[in-house]
Amino acid sequence: MRFRTNKLKFMKKILVIEDNKSYQNLLKKALELEKFEVYTADDGKIALEIVQKEKINLIILDLLMPEVDGINFYYRLKNILKIHIPIIVLTNVSDTAAYGKDIKDVMIKTDVSLEEVVKTVKANL
């Protein structure tokens, strides 16, 4: 008797942390077209709740947000929750520091297309 292995590929879960709703929706749609399961958060506070409930494979992180900004989100994720998830910083802040090994790329929103963002996400999964 031969057994077949189930080759269903489980969807990778992406968390988009972005306070600009229209840009957030554009990213979500572009990633969903590539068969990613996409979660969204308007700020770091909501995002921290999501990462504690879901097995997120990659985060796209804006730095300038209300409530809990991207820098504080990153600090809490790494130092308080001790969660290590690959992160792509996608921001308008051109002077960004390297935070640590979990930061896979820093992209400036005005300099990249949605296609380039999706390509970077795929390369880092």
PyRosetta script that sets phi, psi and omega in degrees:
from pyrosetta import init, pose_from_sequence

init()
pose = pose_from_sequence("MRFRTNKLKFMKKILVIEDNKSYQNLLKKALELEKFEVYTADDGKIALEIVQKEKINLIILDLLMPEVDGINFYYRLKNILKIHIPIIVLTNVSDTAAYGKDIKDVMIKTDVSLEEVVKTVKANL")
pose.set_psi(1, 133.9)
pose.set_omega(1, 179.3)
pose.set_phi(2, -103.0)
pose.set_psi(2, 137.9)
pose.set_omega(2, 177.0)
pose.set_phi(3, -106.4)
pose.set_psi(3, 137.4)
pose.set_omega(3, 176.1)
pose.set_phi(4, -98.4)
pose.set_psi(4, 137.2)
pose.set_omega(4, 175.7)
pose.set_phi(5, -86.6)
pose.set_psi(5, 143.5)
pose.set_omega(5, 178.6)
pose.set_phi(6, -78.3)
pose.set_psi(6, 113.2)
pose.set_omega(6, -176.7)
pose.set_phi(7, -97.9)
pose.set_psi(7, 22.1)
pose.set_omega(7, 176.1)
pose.set_phi(8, -64.1)
pose.set_psi(8, 127.8)
pose.set_omega(8, 178.7)
pose.set_phi(9, -89.6)
pose.set_psi(9, 122.0)
pose.set_omega(9, 179.4)
pose.set_phi(10, -73.0)
pose.set_psi(10, 139.9)
pose.set_omega(10, -179.9)
pose.set_phi(11, -64.4)
pose.set_psi(11, 136.9)
pose.set_omega(11, 173.4)
pose.set_phi(12, -80.0)
pose.set_psi(12, 141.5)
pose.set_omega(12, -178.0)
pose.set_phi(13, -101.0)
pose.set_psi(13, 124.1)
pose.set_omega(13, -179.7)
pose.set_phi(14, -113.7)
pose.set_psi(14, 133.8)
pose.set_omega(14, 174.4)
pose.set_phi(15, -108.7)
pose.set_psi(15, 119.1)
pose.set_omega(15, 177.4)
pose.set_phi(16, -100.9)
pose.set_psi(16, 116.6)
pose.set_omega(16, 179.4)
pose.set_phi(17, -108.8)
pose.set_psi(17, 103.1)
pose.set_omega(17, -172.0)
pose.set_phi(18, -153.2)
pose.set_psi(18, 127.6)
pose.set_omega(18, -178.0)
pose.set_phi(19, -86.5)
pose.set_psi(19, -16.3)
pose.set_omega(19, 176.6)
pose.set_phi(20, -81.6)
pose.set_psi(20, 105.3)
pose.set_omega(20, -173.1)
pose.set_phi(21, -59.0)
pose.set_psi(21, -40.8)
pose.set_omega(21, -178.3)
pose.set_phi(22, -67.3)
pose.set_psi(22, -41.1)
pose.set_omega(22, 177.8)
pose.set_phi(23, -69.0)
pose.set_psi(23, -38.3)
pose.set_omega(23, 176.6)
pose.set_phi(24, -58.0)
pose.set_psi(24, -45.3)
pose.set_omega(24, -179.8)
pose.set_phi(25, -66.6)
pose.set_psi(25, -38.5)
pose.set_omega(25, 176.4)
pose.set_phi(26, -61.3)
pose.set_psi(26, -45.3)
pose.set_omega(26, 178.1)
pose.set_phi(27, -62.4)
pose.set_psi(27, -44.9)
pose.set_omega(27, -179.4)
pose.set_phi(28, -58.4)
pose.set_psi(28, -48.3)
pose.set_omega(28, -178.9)
pose.set_phi(29, -64.7)
pose.set_psi(29, -42.5)
pose.set_omega(29, 179.8)
pose.set_phi(30, -62.7)
pose.set_psi(30, -40.0)
pose.set_omega(30, -179.8)
pose.set_phi(31, -74.3)
pose.set_psi(31, -36.4)
pose.set_omega(31, 178.0)
pose.set_phi(32, -66.0)
pose.set_psi(32, -32.9)
pose.set_omega(32, 175.9)
pose.set_phi(33, -62.3)
pose.set_psi(33, -25.1)
pose.set_omega(33, 178.2)
pose.set_phi(34, -94.0)
pose.set_psi(34, 12.6)
pose.set_omega(34, 174.8)
pose.set_phi(35, 71.6)
pose.set_psi(35, 30.4)
pose.set_omega(35, 172.1)
pose.set_phi(36, -92.4)
pose.set_psi(36, 147.7)
pose.set_omega(36, 171.3)
pose.set_phi(37, -88.8)
pose.set_psi(37, 121.9)
pose.set_omega(37, -171.0)
pose.set_phi(38, -114.7)
pose.set_psi(38, 127.3)
pose.set_omega(38, 172.3)
pose.set_phi(39, -107.0)
pose.set_psi(39, 148.3)
pose.set_omega(39, 178.9)
pose.set_phi(40, -128.5)
pose.set_psi(40, 151.2)
pose.set_omega(40, 175.8)
pose.set_phi(41, -143.4)
pose.set_psi(41, 140.1)
pose.set_omega(41, -179.9)
pose.set_phi(42, -82.9)
pose.set_psi(42, -16.7)
pose.set_omega(42, 178.3)
pose.set_phi(43, -157.9)
pose.set_psi(43, 173.9)
pose.set_omega(43, -176.5)
pose.set_phi(44, -66.0)
pose.set_psi(44, -28.3)
pose.set_omega(44, 179.8)
pose.set_phi(45, -63.6)
pose.set_psi(45, -48.5)
pose.set_omega(45, 178.5)
pose.set_phi(46, -65.1)
pose.set_psi(46, -40.8)
pose.set_omega(46, -179.1)
pose.set_phi(47, -61.5)
pose.set_psi(47, -39.2)
pose.set_omega(47, 178.5)
pose.set_phi(48, -62.3)
pose.set_psi(48, -36.8)
pose.set_omega(48, 177.0)
pose.set_phi(49, -65.2)
pose.set_psi(49, -42.1)
pose.set_omega(49, -178.7)
pose.set_phi(50, -64.6)
pose.set_psi(50, -45.9)
pose.set_omega(50, -176.7)
pose.set_phi(51, -67.2)
pose.set_psi(51, -20.0)
pose.set_omega(51, 176.4)
pose.set_phi(52, -82.3)
pose.set_psi(52, -17.6)
pose.set_omega(52, -177.8)
pose.set_phi(53, -104.3)
pose.set_psi(53, -30.9)
pose.set_omega(53, -173.7)
pose.set_phi(54, -115.6)
pose.set_psi(54, 153.3)
pose.set_omega(54, 175.4)
pose.set_phi(55, -88.9)
pose.set_psi(55, 87.3)
pose.set_omega(55, -176.9)
pose.set_phi(56, -83.1)
pose.set_psi(56, 134.5)
pose.set_omega(56, -179.3)
pose.set_phi(57, -92.5)
pose.set_psi(57, -25.3)
pose.set_omega(57, -178.8)
pose.set_phi(58, -160.6)
pose.set_psi(58, 145.6)
pose.set_omega(58, 179.9)
pose.set_phi(59, -117.9)
pose.set_psi(59, 135.9)
pose.set_omega(59, 168.2)
pose.set_phi(60, -106.1)
pose.set_psi(60, 118.9)
pose.set_omega(60, -168.5)
pose.set_phi(61, -120.9)
pose.set_psi(61, 122.8)
pose.set_omega(61, 169.2)
pose.set_phi(62, -84.9)
pose.set_psi(62, 152.4)
pose.set_omega(62, 180.0)
pose.set_phi(63, -94.4)
pose.set_psi(63, -39.9)
pose.set_omega(63, -176.1)
pose.set_phi(64, -95.1)
pose.set_psi(64, 104.1)
pose.set_omega(64, -178.6)
pose.set_phi(65, -145.6)
pose.set_psi(65, 159.0)
pose.set_omega(65, 176.1)
pose.set_phi(66, -75.4)
pose.set_psi(66, 173.9)
pose.set_omega(66, 175.9)
pose.set_phi(67, 63.8)
pose.set_psi(67, -85.7)
pose.set_omega(67, 176.4)
pose.set_phi(68, -121.5)
pose.set_psi(68, 112.8)
pose.set_omega(68, -177.8)
pose.set_phi(69, -76.3)
pose.set_psi(69, 176.0)
pose.set_omega(69, -176.1)
pose.set_phi(70, -62.7)
pose.set_psi(70, -36.4)
pose.set_omega(70, -179.4)
pose.set_phi(71, -68.0)
pose.set_psi(71, -44.5)
pose.set_omega(71, 178.0)
pose.set_phi(72, -68.4)
pose.set_psi(72, -36.4)
pose.set_omega(72, 175.3)
pose.set_phi(73, -58.1)
pose.set_psi(73, -49.7)
pose.set_omega(73, -178.7)
pose.set_phi(74, -58.9)
pose.set_psi(74, -45.0)
pose.set_omega(74, 179.6)
pose.set_phi(75, -60.0)
pose.set_psi(75, -47.7)
pose.set_omega(75, -179.0)
pose.set_phi(76, -65.8)
pose.set_psi(76, -40.4)
pose.set_omega(76, 179.3)
pose.set_phi(77, -59.5)
pose.set_psi(77, -47.8)
pose.set_omega(77, -174.6)
pose.set_phi(78, -80.8)
pose.set_psi(78, -45.3)
pose.set_omega(78, -169.7)
pose.set_phi(79, -95.1)
pose.set_psi(79, -26.2)
pose.set_omega(79, -179.8)
pose.set_phi(80, -101.0)
pose.set_psi(80, -52.8)
pose.set_omega(80, -178.9)
pose.set_phi(81, -81.9)
pose.set_psi(81, -19.8)
pose.set_omega(81, -179.2)
pose.set_phi(82, 58.8)
pose.set_psi(82, 39.2)
pose.set_omega(82, 178.9)
pose.set_phi(83, -102.9)
pose.set_psi(83, 131.3)
pose.set_omega(83, -179.2)
pose.set_phi(84, -116.3)
pose.set_psi(84, 106.8)
pose.set_omega(84, 179.6)
pose.set_phi(85, -127.8)
pose.set_psi(85, 135.9)
pose.set_omega(85, 176.1)
pose.set_phi(86, -58.4)
pose.set_psi(86, 138.7)
pose.set_omega(86, -176.3)
pose.set_phi(87, -128.2)
pose.set_psi(87, 136.6)
pose.set_omega(87, 169.3)
pose.set_phi(88, -112.7)
pose.set_psi(88, 118.2)
pose.set_omega(88, 176.7)
pose.set_phi(89, -82.5)
pose.set_psi(89, 124.5)
pose.set_omega(89, 179.5)
pose.set_phi(90, -126.9)
pose.set_psi(90, 104.1)
pose.set_omega(90, -168.4)
pose.set_phi(91, -145.9)
pose.set_psi(91, 171.8)
pose.set_omega(91, 172.1)
pose.set_phi(92, -98.1)
pose.set_psi(92, -2.8)
pose.set_omega(92, 179.3)
pose.set_phi(93, -81.2)
pose.set_psi(93, 113.9)
pose.set_omega(93, -175.5)
pose.set_phi(94, -81.8)
pose.set_psi(94, -18.9)
pose.set_omega(94, -179.8)
pose.set_phi(95, -103.7)
pose.set_psi(95, 83.3)
pose.set_omega(95, -178.8)
pose.set_phi(96, -109.6)
pose.set_psi(96, 141.1)
pose.set_omega(96, 179.0)
pose.set_phi(97, -92.7)
pose.set_psi(97, 153.7)
pose.set_omega(97, 174.7)
pose.set_phi(98, -76.8)
pose.set_psi(98, 122.7)
pose.set_omega(98, -175.2)
pose.set_phi(99, -86.9)
pose.set_psi(99, -39.4)
pose.set_omega(99, -176.2)
pose.set_phi(100, 170.7)
pose.set_psi(100, -173.5)
pose.set_omega(100, -173.7)
pose.set_phi(101, -65.6)
pose.set_psi(101, -20.9)
pose.set_omega(101, -178.9)
pose.set_phi(102, -78.8)
pose.set_psi(102, -15.9)
pose.set_omega(102, 176.2)
pose.set_phi(103, -79.2)
pose.set_psi(103, 111.5)
pose.set_omega(103, -176.3)
pose.set_phi(104, -90.1)
pose.set_psi(104, -27.7)
pose.set_omega(104, -178.2)
pose.set_phi(105, -163.9)
pose.set_psi(105, 152.5)
pose.set_omega(105, 172.4)
pose.set_phi(106, -122.9)
pose.set_psi(106, 122.0)
pose.set_omega(106, -177.9)
pose.set_phi(107, -123.6)
pose.set_psi(107, 138.1)
pose.set_omega(107, 177.6)
pose.set_phi(108, -93.9)
pose.set_psi(108, 122.1)
pose.set_omega(108, -173.7)
pose.set_phi(109, -50.9)
pose.set_psi(109, -42.7)
pose.set_omega(109, -176.1)
pose.set_phi(110, -72.5)
pose.set_psi(110, -13.3)
pose.set_omega(110, -176.3)
pose.set_phi(111, -102.9)
pose.set_psi(111, -5.6)
pose.set_omega(111, -175.9)
pose.set_phi(112, -128.3)
pose.set_psi(112, 151.4)
pose.set_omega(112, 175.4)
pose.set_phi(113, -92.3)
pose.set_psi(113, 166.3)
pose.set_omega(113, 174.9)
pose.set_phi(114, -59.9)
pose.set_psi(114, -36.8)
pose.set_omega(114, 179.2)
pose.set_phi(115, -61.7)
pose.set_psi(115, -39.9)
pose.set_omega(115, 178.6)
pose.set_phi(116, -67.6)
pose.set_psi(116, -36.9)
pose.set_omega(116, 177.1)
pose.set_phi(117, -63.4)
pose.set_psi(117, -47.3)
pose.set_omega(117, 179.5)
pose.set_phi(118, -61.1)
pose.set_psi(118, -42.7)
pose.set_omega(118, 178.8)
pose.set_phi(119, -61.0)
pose.set_psi(119, -41.0)
pose.set_omega(119, 178.8)
pose.set_phi(120, -67.2)
pose.set_psi(120, -40.0)
pose.set_omega(120, 176.9)
pose.set_phi(121, -59.7)
pose.set_psi(121, -50.1)
pose.set_omega(121, -179.9)
pose.set_phi(122, -59.4)
pose.set_psi(122, -39.3)
pose.set_omega(122, -178.9)
pose.set_phi(123, -68.1)
pose.set_psi(123, -22.8)
pose.set_omega(123, -176.6)
pose.set_phi(124, -102.4)
pose.set_psi(124, 6.7)
pose.set_omega(124, 176.4)
pose.set_phi(125, -103.2)
pose.dump_pdb("model.pdb")
